[in-house]
Amino acid sequence: MQGIAQNPRMKQATILIIEDDADIVELLQYNLSKEGYRCRVARDGDAGLIEARRYRPDLILLDLMLPGTDGLELCRRIKRDEELSTTPIVMVTAKSEESDVVTGLEMGADDYLSKPFSPRELLARVRAVLRRGQSAKDFAESRLDFGGVVLDRPRHEVTVDGSVVEFTRAEFRLLWALGTSPGRVFARDELVEYITGGEAHISDRNVDVHVSAIRKKLEPYSDLVKTVRGVGYKIRD
């Protein structure tokens, strides 16, 4: 498998930063954004859980010392949440919290990053965790079944009630991206990256045109793709 820097889908991963220290948030955002990752930020544990459920990120960077719900409790809640349980978590810890690292890993966290850390170490940890998660995802996601609508990635084929329906490359990429995370809302600019694979530029308006064409081709299941006003699109749960 190619490294993360060569995989557009992994390159554009969304990372939720749950951290209350403004300086660390700035450091994380700067280095992750520079590498092409999309960042969301929550400043406390309660807001972190809300943001995780809203965006269903590809990875969570979780500070253990948070106001409100602390990092360990938040890790526990995320791993018990049916929709978030498989989301990779990298704990961000101070040296004094090393005893909590074992507890966090036992709860299902995937790795940890000790403060202070270098940008190089940060990116290495993020890449490694995303790569492991993507490998498992790729193995499971060669076929997506939504009842009357089935997507077959190796064949680049969509069937509706058993009949093959022709989809363009862009339409298939867009529908596949939505289908891999049912319920997750994808912003239009995020879907642009999935459609083009980072190889070309198209406008947000083109995404709306593609969605309209997809809905027509999915009839009588056109409501499979839902519009979230002011944000983007999702596949219904």
FENTATA-V552437 format. One record per pair of residues at least 24 apart in sequence whose C-alpha atoms are under 10 Angstrom apart, sorted by the first residue. I is the first residue (numbers start at 1). GAP is how many residues later the second one is. Records with the same first field share a line. If there is no record, write none. Layout:
BEGIN
I=GAP + GAP
END
This chain:
BEGIN
1=130 + 134
2=129
3=124 + 125 + 128
4=122 + 123 + 124 + 126 + 127 + 130
5=30 + 31 + 122
7=124 + 190 + 191
8=28 + 185 + 186 + 188 + 189 + 190 + 191
9=125 + 168 + 184 + 185 + 186 + 188 + 189
10=26 + 27 + 48 + 117 + 120 + 121 + 123 + 124
11=24 + 25 + 26 + 27 + 116 + 119 + 182 + 186 + 187
12=24 + 25 + 26 + 27 + 46 + 178 + 181 + 182 + 185 + 186
13=24 + 25 + 26 + 44 + 45 + 46 + 117 + 177
14=24 + 25 + 26 + 41 + 42 + 43 + 44 + 45 + 46 + 176
15=24 + 25 + 26 + 37 + 40 + 41 + 42 + 43 + 44 + 45 + 46 + 73 + 74 + 111
16=24 + 25 + 26 + 32 + 35 + 36 + 39 + 40 + 41 + 42 + 43 + 44 + 45 + 46 + 73
17=24 + 25 + 26 + 31 + 34 + 35 + 40 + 42 + 43 + 44 + 45 + 46 + 73 + 75
18=24 + 25 + 26 + 27 + 28 + 29 + 30 + 31 + 33 + 34 + 42 + 43 + 44 + 45 + 46 + 48 + 53 + 56 + 73 + 74
19=24 + 25 + 26 + 29 + 42 + 43 + 44 + 45 + 46 + 47 + 48 + 52 + 73
20=24 + 25 + 43 + 45 + 46 + 47
21=42 + 44 + 45
24=39 + 91 + 92
27=91 + 92
28=33 + 91 + 94 + 95
30=89
31=87 + 88 + 89 + 91 + 92
32=87 + 90 + 91 + 94
35=88
38=152
43=24 + 25
44=24 + 25 + 26 + 27 + 30
45=24 + 25 + 26 + 27 + 28 + 29 + 30
46=24 + 28
48=26 + 30
49=25 + 26 + 28 + 29 + 32 + 35
52=26 + 31 + 32 + 35 + 132
53=25 + 28 + 30 + 31 + 130 + 131
54=129 + 130 + 131
55=128 + 129 + 130 + 131 + 132
56=27 + 28 + 31 + 125 + 126 + 127 + 128 + 129 + 130
57=27 + 30 + 31 + 124 + 127
58=26 + 28 + 29 + 30 + 31 + 71 + 72 + 75 + 76 + 123
59=27 + 28 + 29 + 30 + 31 + 51 + 67 + 70 + 71 + 74
60=27 + 28 + 29 + 30 + 31 + 32 + 49 + 50 + 66
61=27 + 28 + 29 + 30 + 31 + 50 + 51 + 52 + 65
62=27 + 28 + 29 + 30 + 31 + 47 + 50 + 51
63=27 + 28 + 29 + 30 + 31 + 49 + 50
64=27 + 28 + 29 + 30 + 33 + 36 + 37 + 40
65=27 + 28 + 29 + 32
71=29 + 33
72=28 + 29 + 31 + 32 + 33 + 35 + 37
73=31 + 34
75=29 + 30 + 32 + 33 + 34
76=28 + 30 + 31 + 32 + 33
77=30
78=29 + 30 + 31
79=28 + 29 + 30
80=27 + 28
83=98 + 99 + 100 + 101
86=47
87=43 + 46
88=38 + 41 + 42 + 44 + 45
89=37 + 40 + 41
90=32 + 35 + 36 + 39
92=24 + 25 + 30
93=24
137=43
141=35 + 38 + 39
143=33 + 36 + 37
144=32 + 35 + 36
145=34
146=33 + 36 + 75 + 78 + 89 + 90 + 91
147=74
148=70 + 71 + 72 + 73
149=69 + 70 + 71 + 72 + 75
150=29
151=24 + 25 + 28
152=24
158=59 + 60
159=58 + 59
160=57 + 58 + 59 + 60 + 61
161=57 + 58 + 59 + 60
165=52 + 53
166=51
167=46 + 47 + 50
168=42 + 45 + 46
169=26 + 27
170=24 + 25 + 26 + 27 + 37 + 40
171=24 + 36 + 38 + 39 + 40 + 41 + 42 + 43
172=38 + 42
173=24
174=33 + 36 + 37 + 40
175=35 + 36 + 39 + 40 + 50 + 59 + 60
176=59
177=57 + 58
178=47 + 55 + 56 + 57 + 58
179=45 + 46 + 55 + 56 + 57 + 58
180=55
181=53 + 54 + 55 + 56
182=42 + 43 + 52 + 53 + 54 + 55
183=42 + 43 + 50 + 51 + 52 + 53 + 54
184=49 + 50 + 51 + 52 + 53
185=41 + 42 + 43 + 46 + 47 + 48 + 49 + 50 + 51
186=41 + 42 + 45 + 46 + 47 + 48 + 49
187=41 + 43 + 44 + 45 + 46 + 47
188=42 + 43 + 44 + 45
189=42 + 43
190=42
191=41 + 42
204=28
207=25 + 26
208=24 + 25
END
